[in-house]
Amino acid sequence: MKKYEQYKRLFRLLMVVILFSAEMMIYYYVWTRYYSDYMEITYARLGHRMMVAVYGVVLCIFTHIFGGLKIGYLRNFNMIYSQSLISLFANVMIYLQIVLLTKHFYTVIPLLVMTLVEIVVISMWSPLSLFLYRKIYPPRGVLLVYDERMTDSLIRKFNTRDDCFHVAREMNISEGLEKIYRCAQEYEGVIICDLPADARNKLLKYCYDNSIRTYTTPKISDIIIRSSEDVHLFDTPLLLSRNSGLNIEQRFVKRFFDILLSLLIIIISSPFMAVIAAAIKTDDGGPVFFRQDRCTKDGKIFSILKYRSMIVDAEKNGMVIPAVDNDPRITRVGKFLRKTRIDELPQMFNILKGDMSFIGPRPERVEHVRKYTEAIPEFRYREKVKAGLTGYAQVYGKYNTTPYDKLKLDLMYIQNYSFLLDLEIFFKTIKTIFEKESTEGFTEEDEFSPDDLDAANRKQQK
């Protein structure tokens, strides 16, 4: 396997080039057959090639956003789903280009048929790509090194991807570094769990020195340092971490687009919102909206607004009762609203008001924030930015991701913030809407046991 490891990126690139070449040829046929004659001055051969080249560039842009190069990382269905979204969004953008060039809104049927044909091609290309990838790169045998608790869940996660990894051996750090060094030579990678800093540093340096691949679970401090800037004041390297959240320019741009987009969505969806309100009222006669106290930037408490999807008094006496599959408290209209995420639509008013942003850590219930902050003091770091309708943890997390790991994901967003990152999360949110494993926030089922929370604290202090 090591013999071909250096060619892995080239293999992925080659397979994507083959797919894109097929899609570009399909587009060339559709453009020349159905749209090019609508031009005031018809393109010659070079012009047609330029149109196809632009289509290829658009495909590349959405490939970066939706992770179309992740052959081997994504499963077959997720690969087909990702590439289909790439094709769909690219075709929407290319239709807008055609409208600008022809100055008319011509029929979209040829592009719709083209999209369906491309999805068929993708559905054949994806399993073939994964089959070849598995033949060349079988699952990697790895050594897992751990210290205290919180390891079983990580092992289970690795075991769900037995197409990529095979945890061949587990070793506790108490067995000694020298023994771990010898064992590491026998495997194709080492998984380094949340070890004490000294042991982790030595193991990392050993693996680096011996060209052994490592997979390391980061500490909160790692995420902060990871986003630091290089400072060259003298001949000793310095890493600068500003630790202030977003700067004033970033806050201004973010707020500007929050206002613009929330107003636009409210105006466009207002007739639809009225229909939903009538449906909820007709269903059981209860209130249309559901309000609940949540936390946002600097610990400020605000009242989040949602369409009511449960019966009135679903949580009696203020007790937190998480929703489950086929929950009898969910109304008939509520089932549709939850499944399509439309129950979140009224949060446009929270965004317009300034309580929330489109992108940011999901706002948590006040009681959850208090509970998690007591167990994980770093939990308050999420409050350096406004809470968001969607966020990094919603895109990269799963329904059962622990609060501690979601905290890390949110910190990765805060520490690496950029407007382009917001755009990427926005488009990836569209992808995750219909994925079962996407997550809204933290629930009671996601909690650690008290022992695990104590272990998390001890590890952060090491």
Secondary structure, 3 states (H helix, E strand, C coil): CHHHHCCHHHHHHHHHHHHHHHHHHHHHHHHHHHHHHHCCCCCCHHHHHHHHHHHHHHHHHHHHHHCCCCECCECHHHHHHHHHHHHHHHHHHHHHHHHHHHCCCCCCHHHHHHHHHHHHHHHHHHHHHHHHHHHHCCCEEEEEEECCCCCHHHHHHHHCCCCCEEEEEEEEHHHCHHHHHHHHCCCCCEEECCCCHHHHHHHHHHHHHCCCCEEECCCHHHHHHHCCEEECCCCCCEEECCCCCCCHHHHHHHHHHHHHHHHHHHHHHHHHHHHHHHHHHHHHCCCCEEEEEEECHHHCEEEEEEECCECCCCCHHHCCCCCCCCCCCECHHHHHHHHHCHHHCCHHHHHHHCCEEEECCCCCEHHHHHHHHHHCHHHHHHHHCCEEEECHHHHHCCCCCCHHHHHHHHHHHHHCCCHHHHHHHHHHHHHHCCCCCCCCCCCHHHCCCHHHHHHHHHHHHC
